[in-house]
Structures are given as C-alpha cells and as structure tokens.
Amino acid sequence: MKNIVGGIVLAGSLGLFGLMTNAEAVVYTNELPVGIWDISGSYDEDLGLDESFEFTINQDGKGKFSGYGSATVSEDDIDLFMDFIIKGKIKSKNGVYYVDQKLIIKGMATDGFNTAKFSASTSVKAEIDTLNKYLDGTVKVKVSIAGYSESYEEPFYEPLDEASMDGSAVVYTDIDEVNGKIEGVSEVHLSNGRIIYFDVNAKEIGDSMLKLIAKGDKLDPDSKGSKMVLDIDALGDVLKSRGKISGQNITWDAAE
C-alpha cells in the first residue's frame, strides 16, 4: 500500500502507537487502495427530440442520486414545459461499478391553441467504463401524452461530467489521544474535488498496529452513511480496508 508521505508524521518524538499516552497528534496520508467513483454533475437528455435539456445529479454518502429541475424545449412548433426529478444509486462488486438511474418527467405540451399533459421517464442501467470514464449500458425510454404511449430501449453511452474523475481517492487522517481514547477526523478527497468527512475512533492492536473506525459526518448529507475501517501498521501503511464509501465497497487486503 502506497503511503504518500512516506510514513507517519509525528508532532512529538514517539513513533509507536503503543506509546501514544504522552504523544501529540498523529497525522498521516494514504491513497485509498480501492476506487471511489462520483458521477455528480450536469448531463443532457433529449428524449428523442431535436433539442436537449440539462439536469444535475448529486451523489450522497450512501451512493444515492438525487436531483430536480425544470426545462422548456420546442419541437415542431410545440412547446414542452417540464418538471423532472432524478433518482438512482451506485454500487460496486469485485471492482465493477454499477449505476441505476431514473429520470421522471411531468409536463405540459402546447401549440399555442391546445394543451395536453404528458409524462416521460428514462431508466438507465450501466457500468462505469473506468478506462474511458464513461457510463456504458442501456436506457429504457417511455413517453405518454393524451392517451398515447411509446416505449423503446437503446444503448446508453455517456461521458462522466467531471473529466478529472478517475476513481482515485486520498485519505487524510488526524488523530490524538483524548482522555484515554484515540479520536480524530478523516477526510477522503476524491479526484473531482469532492470531500467526504469522517469522525474517527481508533484502537491499538498489539504494540504496532492501529485500527481506524471512521463514520461519515452525520450532519453532512454527502458524507452521512459512509463508513471505512482501516488497519494501519507502525509505518503508516494501510494493510487492510473494509466498509463502504458513497455506496461502494472498499474491501481490500494487502496480504491477498
């Protein structure tokens, strides 16, 4: 496991966790051994129309998507006024990242003389192409208006909004002994600039190992629901990780 700073940086002169009784804060930085993907951003949808509209997705600490908005588009002298919401989630298994996303639309269509209510939805099931940074899968589209309904399915290939998103993540942790307990905070910095915040409790394992138990900040929706457990040796290297960050499994073992 790569330790970016090359080891633990001590504010005092004590280097072993077993001697933390009189030590000051311990700070260390590690690259997370498992990728974390965040698809938050702005995307386009056209529903098969000539004109597209933009919507924004936010991904929370549990990996769930949310978003909402409104748009007006024109097609063959017909104006469409739409309100929409976005739902979905991301999860991972064995290094594969799965995305389920649904866009639900309700609106009104008018030609200036007559009006009609309509509804539409898109349902995406895709995997993240981690090499090319694309969502790759299928989309089902359904449109209903004035008693008429049409559905179709087609391939879905959408680039991630943030070009900087590559799945890499860096963990910054700052712990200290407070009233006999090892406590602190941790931040996971994703490659697109998003930060996930954690409260940390730790306990010693033997003379030279430390187990960090980090839970997402309950007051921050983008962090709440994430949890990571890291086993760290005296050099500051992560030997094992488990838990979920933003809905994605981070199970990893240096010995395997």
C-alpha positions in Angstrom: 0.0 0.0 0.0 1.5 3.3 -1.0 1.8 5.9 1.8 2.1 9.2 0.1 4.0 11.0 2.8 6.3 8.0 3.2 5.3 7.4 6.9 3.6 8.8 9.9 4.3 12.5 10.6 4.6 12.9 14.4 4.2 16.2 16.2 6.2 14.7 19.0 9.1 12.2 19.1 7.1 9.0 19.8 6.8 6.6 16.8 4.8 3.7 18.1 1.0 3.6 18.8 1.7 1.7 21.9 3.4 4.8 23.3 0.7 7.3 22.5 -0.1 8.1 26.1 2.2 11.1 26.0 2.3 11.7 22.3 0.8 14.6 20.4 -1.4 14.4 17.3 -0.6 11.9 14.7 -1.2 12.8 11.0 -0.9 10.6 8.0 -1.9 10.5 4.4 -2.7 7.4 2.3 -4.0 6.6 -1.2 -7.2 4.5 -0.8 -6.4 1.1 -2.4 -9.9 0.8 -3.9 -11.5 3.2 -6.4 -14.4 5.5 -5.5 -16.5 7.0 -8.3 -18.7 10.0 -8.1 -20.9 10.8 -11.1 -22.3 14.1 -9.6 -22.5 16.7 -12.3 -24.6 18.1 -15.2 -25.9 15.9 -18.0 -28.0 16.3 -21.2 -31.2 14.4 -22.2 -33.2 14.8 -25.4 -36.0 12.1 -25.1 -35.5 11.7 -28.9 -36.3 15.3 -29.5 -34.2 17.7 -31.6 -33.5 19.9 -28.6 -31.9 18.6 -25.4 -32.2 19.9 -21.8 -29.7 19.7 -18.9 -30.1 18.2 -15.5 -27.8 17.9 -12.5 -27.1 14.8 -10.4 -25.9 14.9 -6.8 -24.4 11.7 -5.2 -24.7 11.4 -1.4 -22.8 9.5 1.2 -24.8 6.3 0.6 -24.2 6.4 -3.1 -27.8 7.5 -3.9 -28.5 10.0 -6.6 -30.9 12.9 -6.4 -31.8 15.9 -8.5 -34.6 18.0 -9.8 -35.3 20.9 -12.1 -37.4 22.2 -14.9 -36.9 23.0 -18.6 -38.7 24.2 -21.7 -37.9 22.8 -25.2 -39.6 23.2 -28.6 -40.3 20.6 -31.2 -42.2 21.2 -34.5 -43.8 24.4 -33.2 -44.9 22.6 -30.0 -43.6 23.9 -26.7 -42.9 21.4 -23.9 -42.8 22.6 -20.3 -41.3 20.0 -18.0 -40.6 19.4 -14.3 -38.4 16.5 -13.5 -36.7 14.5 -10.7 -33.7 12.2 -10.7 -33.3 9.1 -8.6 -30.8 6.3 -8.5 -27.7 4.8 -6.9 -24.2 3.5 -7.5 -22.8 0.3 -6.0 -19.7 -1.9 -6.6 -18.8 -5.5 -6.5 -15.4 -7.1 -7.3 -14.1 -3.9 -8.9 -17.1 -3.4 -11.1 -19.2 -0.2 -10.6 -22.9 -0.4 -11.4 -25.2 2.6 -11.9 -29.0 2.6 -11.8 -30.6 6.0 -12.7 -34.1 7.1 -13.3 -35.3 10.4 -14.7 -39.1 11.1 -14.2 -40.7 13.9 -16.1 -44.1 15.5 -16.0 -45.2 18.4 -18.0 -47.5 20.3 -20.5 -47.3 20.5 -24.2 -48.9 23.3 -26.2 -49.1 24.5 -29.8 -50.4 27.9 -28.7 -54.0 26.8 -29.1 -54.4 23.4 -27.4 -52.6 22.0 -24.4 -52.1 18.4 -23.2 -50.4 16.9 -20.2 -47.6 14.4 -20.8 -45.2 12.3 -18.8 -41.9 10.6 -19.6 -39.2 8.6 -18.0 -35.8 7.2 -18.7 -34.3 4.3 -16.8 -30.6 3.7 -17.2 -28.7 0.5 -16.2 -25.0 0.9 -16.8 -21.5 0.1 -15.7 -18.7 2.6 -15.4 -16.0 2.2 -18.1 -13.2 3.1 -15.7 -10.6 3.3 -18.5 -12.6 5.7 -20.7 -14.6 7.3 -17.9 -18.0 6.6 -19.5 -21.3 5.2 -18.4 -21.9 2.2 -20.6 -25.2 0.3 -20.7 -28.8 0.6 -21.8 -31.6 3.1 -21.4 -35.4 2.5 -21.5 -37.5 5.5 -22.5 -41.2 5.8 -22.1 -43.3 8.8 -23.3 -47.1 9.2 -22.7 -49.4 12.0 -23.9 -53.1 12.3 -24.5 -53.7 8.6 -24.1 -50.9 7.6 -26.4 -47.8 5.9 -25.1 -44.5 4.9 -26.7 -41.6 2.9 -25.3 -38.2 1.9 -26.6 -34.8 0.7 -25.4 -31.4 1.7 -26.8 -27.7 1.6 -25.9 -26.5 4.2 -23.5 -23.0 5.7 -23.6 -22.5 8.9 -21.6 -19.2 10.5 -20.6 -18.8 11.4 -16.9 -19.3 15.2 -16.3 -16.1 15.7 -14.5 -13.0 15.0 -16.7 -10.9 14.8 -13.5 -12.9 11.9 -12.1 -10.7 8.8 -12.3 -11.7 6.8 -9.2 -8.6 7.7 -7.2 -9.0 8.9 -3.6 -6.7 10.1 -0.9 -7.3 9.7 2.8 -6.1 12.4 5.3 -6.3 11.4 8.9 -5.5 13.4 12.1 -5.8 11.6 15.4 -4.9 12.3 19.0 -5.4 10.7 22.4 -8.2 12.5 24.4 -9.0 11.3 27.9 -7.5 7.9 27.2 -9.3 7.5 23.9 -7.8 7.8 20.4 -10.0 10.0 18.4 -9.9 12.4 15.5 -11.1 13.2 12.0 -10.5 11.9 8.5 -11.2 13.3 5.0 -11.4 11.3 1.8 -10.6 13.5 -1.2 -12.0 12.3 -4.5 -10.3 13.1 -7.8 -13.1 15.5 -8.8 -12.6 17.7 -5.7 -15.4 16.2 -3.6 -14.5 15.7 0.1 -16.2 13.1 2.3 -15.8 13.8 6.0 -15.5 11.3 8.8 -15.3 11.1 12.6 -12.7 8.7 13.7 -12.2 6.4 16.7 -9.2 4.1 16.9 -7.8 1.3 19.0 -4.4 -0.3 19.2 -3.8 -3.8 18.0 -0.7 -5.2 19.8 2.3 -2.9 20.0 2.5 -1.5 16.5 -0.9 -1.8 14.8 -3.9 0.6 14.8 -7.5 0.0 13.7 -9.2 3.2 12.5 -13.0 3.1 12.6 -14.4 6.1 10.6 -18.0 7.0 10.2 -19.3 9.7 7.8 -20.3 13.0 9.3 -24.0 12.7 10.2 -24.5 16.4 9.7 -23.2 16.3 6.1 -25.6 14.6 3.5 -22.6 14.0 1.2 -20.8 12.1 4.0 -23.5 10.5 6.1 -23.8 6.7 5.5 -20.2 6.2 4.5 -18.0 4.0 6.8 -14.5 2.8 6.5 -12.3 0.6 8.7 -8.5 0.7 8.1 -5.8 -1.4 9.7 -2.6 0.6 9.7 0.9 -0.5 10.7 3.6 1.5 12.6 5.0 2.9 9.3 1.6 4.3 8.4 0.8 1.9 5.7 -2.7 0.6 5.2 -2.7 -3.2 5.4 -6.5 -3.8 5.2 -9.6 -1.8 4.4 -13.3 -2.5 4.5 -16.6 -0.7 4.6 -18.5 1.4 2.0 -17.8 4.9 0.8 -20.6 6.6 -1.1 -22.2 3.2 -1.7 -19.1 1.5 -3.0 -17.3 -1.5 -1.4 -13.7 -0.7 -0.2 -12.8 -4.3 0.9 -9.1 -4.8 0.3 -6.3 -6.8 1.9 -2.6 -6.3 1.2 -2.0 -10.0 2.0 -4.2 -11.2 -0.8 
